[in-house]
Amino acid sequence: MRRAISDKLYALTAGLSPARAHATEVELAVAEATCAVETSLARTARALEREYRTEKLRRYSHDIALYQRMRLTALE
């Protein structure tokens, strides 16, 4: 949903005064936030983020550990 709104924001605000364009953007942001709070959207997004992050981190765990060791060594 966020991508769809942001992709269409220019079209939704084209030709509006700066004040009206801002008001439209605020209305959309409030609607999106309300949707996220009143539905499982936020919870689902956080769960997906954790799942994908864990998957990606596992794939690169050796490289990440090496980077962290090098960074700590550089600080010594």
C-alpha positions in Angstrom: 0.0 0.0 0.0 2.8 2.5 0.9 4.4 2.0 -2.4 1.2 2.5 -4.3 0.5 5.8 -2.4 4.0 7.2 -2.8 4.1 6.2 -6.5 0.8 8.1 -7.1 1.5 11.1 -4.8 2.8 13.3 -7.6 -0.3 12.6 -9.8 -2.6 13.2 -6.8 -1.0 16.5 -6.0 -0.2 17.8 -9.5 -1.7 21.2 -10.2 -2.7 21.8 -6.5 -1.4 24.8 -4.6 1.5 24.0 -2.3 -0.8 24.3 0.7 -3.4 22.0 -0.8 -0.8 19.5 -2.0 0.7 19.4 1.6 -2.8 18.9 3.1 -3.4 16.0 0.6 -0.1 14.4 1.6 -1.0 14.8 5.3 -4.4 13.2 4.8 -2.8 10.3 3.0 -0.2 9.9 5.8 -2.9 9.9 8.4 -5.0 7.3 6.5 -1.9 5.1 6.1 -1.0 5.4 9.8 -4.6 4.7 10.8 -4.7 1.6 8.6 -1.4 0.3 10.0 -2.7 0.7 13.6 -6.2 -0.6 13.1 -5.2 -3.6 11.0 -2.5 -6.2 11.3 -0.5 -4.3 8.6 2.2 -3.0 11.0 2.5 -6.4 12.8 2.8 -8.2 9.5 5.4 -5.8 8.2 7.5 -6.2 11.4 7.2 -10.0 11.2 8.3 -10.0 7.5 11.2 -7.6 8.2 12.5 -9.9 11.0 12.1 -13.0 8.8 13.8 -11.6 5.8 16.5 -9.9 7.9 17.3 -13.2 9.7 17.4 -15.0 6.4 19.8 -12.5 4.8 22.0 -12.2 7.9 22.4 -15.9 8.1 23.5 -16.0 4.5 26.2 -13.4 5.1 27.0 -14.3 8.8 30.6 -15.1 8.1 31.2 -11.8 6.2 29.4 -9.9 9.0 31.4 -11.5 11.7 34.6 -10.8 9.8 33.7 -7.2 9.4 32.9 -6.8 13.1 36.2 -8.4 14.0 38.1 -6.1 11.7 36.3 -3.1 13.0 37.0 -4.0 16.6 40.7 -4.7 15.8 40.9 -1.3 14.1 39.7 0.4 17.3 42.4 -1.3 19.5 
